[in-house]
Amino acid sequence: MLGALPSPGPTGRRSALAALGAAAAALRPFLCGLPGCRAPRRGLGQEPRQHPDSRLQLRLPEAAAAARLVLERARPSPPLRRFIACPDLARAVRASLECGPARGPEPVVLECEPGPGVLTRTLLNAGARVVALESDRAFLPDLQSLENSLRGQLEVVYCDFFRLDPLGCGSMKPPAMYSEKLFENLGILAVPWTADVPVKIIGFLPQKKERNTLWKFIFVMYERSSIYRYGRIELNMFVSEKEYKVLTAKPGELRSYQALSVLWQTACEIQLLHMEPWSSFLTNSKTRGLAIPKSMLLPNDHLCLVRMTPRRNLFTGGMTTTNSSTFIHMVKQCLTKRKSKLIDKLNSWSPDSGSKLLRELEIPENIITGNLYPEEYRRLFEAMEHSKEFSQSWLYDEVLENNRNINF
């Protein structure tokens, strides 16, 4: 029999432990990329946050290189798009998106129209699991090459997020797509409305359809249709400064306080994450122009990164997916003329009923529609829902006809 090996002593033990620790640290990045070390693809948004030591550090292209890539890929007359080309700006945006320590599984991140992929790489370096939704085939090869090198941290889909669930039915050609097909392919499952945010979406609202897109999100959110069938989907969107002013306007700010203000503030917590001059972003314009939209009444010197998180309590009290279209129509009707008296609008719907309703809600009878807070509009709607006087009002009969004429 062999005799027992002599003890290495305290100094030897420390040296051996140090060597083992160094070896483990060297192997960790490779082990984290092995298939056996990843959660299954099903339930993409339920994977835990990666340990910082396991993150791949991808090299970010310089701004000039990203600009060349965009110009080389540009089509003769492409729809106007904006991109993040500067690595420092990408890091600032990524830092703005972080909201403190994770309390559980990280939501999956859907990045809309990544283009040259500068922000994509920055998000990947931060440990996020990213789905890149790109509608321009010219950018797909570079993104797919990156996808193939990462063993599951990135998935690239030929898809236009802003053309999800178009009106009408039947087959369609990519990049248009149904949200149900997209989410099913990604393994994203629906969760209750009161659950944590399952998906975060990052991108730029299409400039020429910015207002229409905001309205589209409002309708599908209050209906819990399209992407909102899957839970409280969080939008992190770059919007023009003038539209941000509308989204966050307060009662009495009659230039900017509109139906969109009330409806978005009722539905979502709205947070400004970052503001950046238009000149900080790259466009796909052949002339390299900034193409800044004009604004006569509101400031519009910046693009604003805005987080819009649906409220957990949106569908409590009297608000349901069934009657929410009536609430939307009521708010639109009230704020068509923001200096008109609210009581006159109520009496037009149900004669001589406005005074009684306002007294019950402790709202001044002489208040104008542009001075009513979003929470007061919700209380007013819920009171009308339970009122016999307003149940037969023409307002309720008009809603369906109004919604049929919506065209995005």
SULZIKA-V19511 format. One record per pair of residues at least 4 apart in sequence whose C-alpha atoms are under 8 Angstrom apart, sorted by the first residue. I is the first residue (numbers start at 1). J is the second residue. D is the distance in whole Angstrom. If there is no record, write none. Layout:
i->{I;I}
j->{J;J}
d->{D;D}
//
This chain:
i->{8;8;9;10;11;12;13;14;15;16;17;18;19;20;21;22;23;24;25;27;28;28;28;29;29;29;29;29;30;31;32;32;32;33;33;33;33;34;34;35;39;40;41;41;42;42;42;43;43;43;43;43;44;44;44;44;45;45;45;45;45;45;45;46;46;46;46;47;47;47;48;48;48;49;49;49;49;49;50;50;50;50;51;51;52;52;55;55;55;55;56;56;56;57;58;58;58;58;59;60;60;60;60;61;61;61;61;62;62;62;62;63;63;63;63;64;64;65;66;66;66;66;67;67;67;68;69;69;70;70;70;70;71;71;71;73;73;74;74;74;74;74;78;78;80;80;80;80;80;81;81;81;81;82;82;82;82;82;83;83;83;83;83;83;84;84;84;84;84;84;84;85;85;85;85;85;85;86;86;86;87;87;87;87;88;89;89;90;90;90;90;91;91;91;92;93;93;94;94;94;94;96;96;97;97;102;106;107;107;107;107;108;108;108;108;108;108;108;109;109;109;109;109;109;109;109;110;110;110;110;110;110;110;110;111;111;111;111;111;111;111;111;112;112;112;112;112;112;112;112;112;113;113;113;113;113;113;114;114;114;114;114;114;114;115;115;115;116;116;116;117;117;118;119;120;120;120;121;122;123;123;123;123;124;124;124;124;124;128;129;129;130;130;130;131;131;131;131;132;132;132;132;133;133;133;133;133;133;134;134;134;134;134;134;134;135;135;135;135;136;136;137;137;139;140;140;140;141;142;143;143;144;144;144;145;146;146;147;147;147;147;147;147;150;158;158;159;159;159;159;160;160;160;160;160;161;162;162;163;163;163;164;164;164;164;164;165;165;165;165;165;166;166;172;172;173;177;177;178;178;179;179;179;180;180;180;181;182;183;183;183;184;184;188;189;190;190;190;191;191;191;191;192;192;193;193;193;194;194;194;194;195;195;195;196;197;197;197;197;198;198;198;198;199;199;199;200;200;200;200;201;201;201;201;201;202;202;202;203;203;203;204;204;204;205;205;205;205;205;205;206;206;207;209;210;210;211;211;212;212;213;213;214;215;215;216;216;217;218;218;218;219;219;220;220;220;220;220;221;221;222;222;222;222;223;223;223;223;224;224;224;225;227;227;228;228;232;232;232;232;233;233;234;234;234;234;235;235;235;235;236;236;236;236;237;237;237;237;238;238;238;238;239;239;239;239;239;239;240;240;240;240;240;241;241;241;241;241;241;241;242;242;242;242;242;243;244;244;244;245;245;245;246;246;246;246;246;247;247;247;247;248;248;248;249;249;249;249;249;250;250;250;251;251;251;251;251;252;252;252;253;253;254;254;254;255;255;256;257;257;257;258;258;258;258;259;259;259;259;259;260;261;262;262;262;262;262;263;263;263;263;264;265;265;265;266;266;266;266;267;267;267;268;268;268;268;269;269;269;269;269;270;270;270;270;271;271;271;272;272;272;272;273;273;273;273;274;274;274;275;275;275;275;276;276;276;276;277;277;277;277;278;278;278;278;278;279;282;282;283;283;283;284;285;293;294;295;295;310;314;315;315;315;316;317;318;318;319;319;319;320;321;323;324;325;325;325;326;326;326;326;327;327;327;328;329;329;330;330;330;331;331;332;334;334;334;334;335;335;337;337;338;338;338;338;339;339;339;340;340;340;340;340;341;341;341;341;341;342;342;342;342;342;342;343;343;343;343;343;343;343;344;344;345;346;346;346;346;347;347;347;347;349;349;349;349;350;350;350;350;353;353;354;355;355;356;357;357;358;358;358;358;359;359;359;361;361;363;367;367;368;372;372;373;374;375;376;377;378;379;380;381;382;383;384;384;385;385;386;387;388;389;391;392;392;393;394;395;397;398;399;400;401;402}
j->{12;13;13;14;15;16;17;18;19;20;21;22;23;24;25;26;27;28;29;31;32;53;54;33;53;54;55;56;34;37;37;38;54;37;38;150;151;38;151;151;47;44;186;187;186;187;188;47;186;187;188;189;108;186;187;188;105;106;107;108;188;198;199;105;106;107;108;105;106;107;104;105;106;102;105;106;127;128;54;55;127;128;55;127;126;127;124;125;126;127;124;125;127;125;121;122;124;125;121;87;118;121;122;65;66;87;118;66;85;86;87;67;85;86;87;68;85;69;70;85;116;118;71;85;282;72;73;116;74;115;116;284;284;285;286;138;139;78;138;284;285;286;284;285;206;207;283;284;285;206;207;283;284;204;281;282;283;284;114;115;116;281;282;283;89;90;118;119;280;281;282;89;90;116;118;281;282;90;118;280;91;118;119;122;92;93;280;94;118;119;122;95;119;122;96;97;274;98;119;122;123;273;274;236;273;106;198;197;198;199;200;128;129;130;131;198;199;200;128;129;130;131;199;200;201;202;130;131;132;133;199;200;201;202;120;130;131;132;133;201;202;203;132;133;134;160;161;201;202;203;204;132;133;134;135;160;203;118;119;120;132;133;134;203;134;136;139;139;142;143;121;143;122;123;124;130;132;125;126;127;128;129;130;128;129;130;153;154;153;153;154;153;154;155;154;155;156;157;154;155;156;157;156;157;158;159;160;161;139;140;156;157;158;159;160;158;159;160;175;140;158;141;158;143;144;156;158;145;146;147;156;148;155;156;149;150;154;151;152;153;154;155;156;154;174;175;174;175;176;177;164;174;175;176;177;176;206;213;175;176;177;176;177;178;179;226;176;177;178;179;226;176;178;176;177;177;181;182;182;226;183;226;227;184;226;227;185;186;187;188;189;188;189;230;230;229;230;231;195;198;230;231;230;231;231;232;312;231;232;312;313;231;232;312;232;231;232;233;234;230;231;232;233;232;233;234;233;234;235;236;233;234;235;236;237;235;236;237;236;237;238;237;238;239;209;210;213;237;238;239;210;213;293;213;214;239;215;243;216;408;217;408;218;219;260;220;408;221;222;263;264;223;325;224;225;226;227;228;225;228;267;321;324;325;321;322;324;325;228;229;321;229;231;233;232;233;309;310;311;312;309;310;307;308;309;310;306;307;308;309;305;306;307;308;304;305;306;307;303;304;305;306;243;244;303;304;305;306;244;300;302;303;304;245;299;300;301;302;303;304;246;295;298;299;300;247;248;304;306;249;256;298;256;257;258;260;261;260;261;264;265;261;265;270;253;256;257;258;261;257;261;373;257;370;371;372;373;257;370;371;257;370;258;338;370;297;298;298;261;262;370;262;335;338;370;263;331;332;335;336;264;265;266;331;373;374;377;267;328;331;374;268;269;270;374;314;374;375;378;310;311;314;308;309;310;311;307;308;309;310;311;306;307;308;309;306;307;308;304;305;306;307;304;305;306;307;304;305;306;302;303;304;305;280;302;303;304;281;301;302;303;290;292;301;302;303;290;288;290;288;289;290;288;289;300;300;299;300;314;319;319;320;321;320;382;382;385;323;324;382;324;325;327;328;329;399;403;330;395;396;399;331;378;381;332;333;399;334;381;395;335;377;336;338;342;345;369;369;370;369;370;368;369;370;371;368;369;370;344;345;368;369;370;345;366;367;368;369;346;365;366;367;368;369;347;354;355;358;365;366;367;348;354;349;350;351;353;354;351;352;353;354;390;393;394;395;354;389;390;393;357;389;358;359;365;360;361;383;362;363;364;365;363;364;365;379;380;367;371;372;372;376;377;377;378;379;380;381;382;383;384;385;386;387;390;391;390;391;391;391;392;393;396;396;397;397;398;399;401;402;403;404;405;406}
d->{5;6;6;6;6;6;6;6;6;6;6;6;6;6;6;6;6;6;8;6;6;8;6;7;7;5;7;7;7;7;6;7;6;7;8;8;6;7;8;8;7;8;8;7;7;5;7;8;8;5;5;7;6;7;6;6;7;6;5;4;7;6;7;5;6;6;8;6;6;8;7;5;6;8;7;6;7;7;7;7;6;8;7;8;8;7;8;6;7;6;8;6;8;5;6;8;8;6;8;6;6;7;7;6;6;7;7;6;7;7;7;6;5;5;7;6;8;6;6;6;6;8;6;7;7;6;6;7;6;7;7;6;6;8;7;6;7;7;8;6;8;8;8;8;8;7;7;6;7;7;8;6;6;7;6;5;4;7;7;7;8;6;5;6;7;6;7;7;8;6;6;8;8;8;6;7;6;6;8;8;6;7;8;8;6;6;8;6;7;5;6;6;8;6;6;6;7;7;8;7;6;6;7;8;7;7;8;7;5;5;6;8;6;6;8;7;5;6;7;6;5;6;6;5;6;7;6;5;6;7;7;6;5;6;7;7;6;5;6;6;5;6;6;5;6;8;6;7;6;5;7;7;6;5;7;8;7;8;7;7;6;7;6;8;7;8;6;7;8;8;6;7;6;6;6;7;8;6;6;7;6;8;7;5;7;7;7;8;8;5;6;6;5;6;6;5;6;7;7;6;5;6;6;5;6;5;6;7;7;7;7;6;5;5;6;6;5;5;6;7;8;8;7;7;6;8;8;6;6;6;7;6;8;6;7;7;8;7;7;8;5;6;7;7;7;6;6;4;6;7;7;8;5;6;7;8;8;8;8;5;7;6;5;5;6;8;8;6;5;6;7;8;8;7;7;7;7;7;6;8;6;6;6;6;7;8;6;6;6;5;7;6;7;8;7;7;4;6;6;8;6;5;8;6;5;6;7;8;8;5;7;7;8;8;7;7;5;6;7;8;7;7;6;8;5;6;6;5;6;7;8;6;5;6;8;6;5;6;7;5;6;5;5;7;8;6;7;6;6;6;5;8;8;6;6;8;6;8;6;6;6;7;6;6;7;6;7;6;6;7;7;6;8;6;5;6;8;7;7;6;8;6;6;7;5;7;7;8;5;5;7;5;8;7;6;6;7;5;8;8;7;7;7;6;5;7;8;6;5;7;7;6;4;6;8;5;5;7;6;5;4;6;6;6;6;5;6;7;6;7;6;5;6;6;7;5;7;5;6;6;7;7;6;6;5;6;6;7;8;6;7;8;5;6;7;7;6;6;5;6;7;6;7;7;7;6;5;8;6;6;8;8;6;6;5;6;6;7;6;5;5;8;8;7;6;7;8;8;6;8;7;7;6;8;8;6;6;5;6;8;6;6;6;7;7;5;8;6;7;8;7;6;7;7;7;8;6;7;8;6;6;6;6;5;4;5;8;6;5;6;6;7;6;5;7;6;5;7;7;6;5;6;8;5;6;7;6;5;7;6;6;5;6;7;5;5;7;8;6;4;6;7;7;7;5;6;7;8;8;6;7;7;7;6;8;8;7;6;7;7;5;5;8;7;8;5;7;7;6;7;6;8;7;6;6;7;8;6;8;6;6;6;8;6;6;6;6;6;8;7;6;7;6;7;7;7;6;6;7;8;8;7;5;4;8;6;6;6;8;8;5;6;8;7;6;6;4;6;6;8;7;6;5;5;6;5;7;8;6;7;8;6;8;7;6;8;7;5;4;5;6;5;7;5;6;6;7;6;6;6;6;7;6;6;7;6;6;8;6;5;7;6;6;7;8;8;7;8;7;7;7;6;7;6;6;6;6;6;6;6;6;6;7;6;6;7;7;7;8;6;8;7;7;7;8;7;6;7;8;6;6;6;7;7}
//
